[in-house]
Amino acid sequence: MQDWHYPEYESHKVLHDQFVKRLKELQAGFSCCNQRVSFELLAFLNSWLLSHIQGIDVKFGKFLAAAKSQQAA
C-alpha cells in the first residue's frame, strides 16, 4: 500500500493494528479455557472476513488495479 501511495494507508493500518490487538486479547482468554472466548473469536473473525476483506480490502484492490492500469498506459 505504501509502495503504491494508497491514500487510505494510515487508516487501513489502524484497522489491522486493532485486529491484531483484539486477537491477542482473545488469545489470552484461551489460556483460561474460556469457552465463551471461542464463540467471540468465531464472531470476530466472521465479522472481519465479511466487512473488512470484502469491503475495505476490495476497495484497495480497485485502487491498485487502476494504478497499475495507469502505469501500463
N, C-alpha and C positions, 0 to 999 in steps of 0.2 A: 504494500500500500504506500509505503514511504517512497519506494523507487518510482512509482507512477504518480506521485504527488496527489494522492487522493485527498480531496478537501475535507472529508469527514474522518480522516485517520484518527485524530485525537479522541473524538467521541466514540469511535469504534473500539479503540484500545481500552478506554474506560469500561466499556461493556464486557470486554474479555477479562479485564482485571477483576471486575465484580464477579464474573462467572467462576474464576479460579478461587477467589475468596470464599464464595458460597460452597464450592466443592470441598474446600479444606474444612469448613465448618461442619459439613455433613460427614466428612471422613472422621472427624473427631467423635461424632456421635456413634459411629460404627464400633469404635473401640469399647464402648459401653454396652454393646449388643442390644441396641435400642431398635426394636422392630419398626417403630414409627419413623425412624430415620430412613429406612428402606423405602417406604412409601413417599416420603418427602423427596428423596433422591429421584425416584422414578417420575414424580410430578414435575420436579425442577428440570430434569433432562428433557422430558417431553415438551415442556414449555419452551426451553431453549432451542430445541431442534425445530419446532414449528415456527416460533416467532423470529428467532434470530437468524438461523440459517436460511429459512425460506423467505424471509423478508429483508433483513439488513444485509446479509451476505450476497443475496441475489442482486441487490442494488449496487454493491461493489462490482459484481460480475459484469453488469451492464456498463458501468463506468469504464472498466478495464477493456471490454470489447470495443467500446467507442474510441478509447485512447489508442488501442492497437490499430484500429481501422484508420485513424487519422495519421498514425505514424507510418503506415504502409502506403498511404496516398502520396 
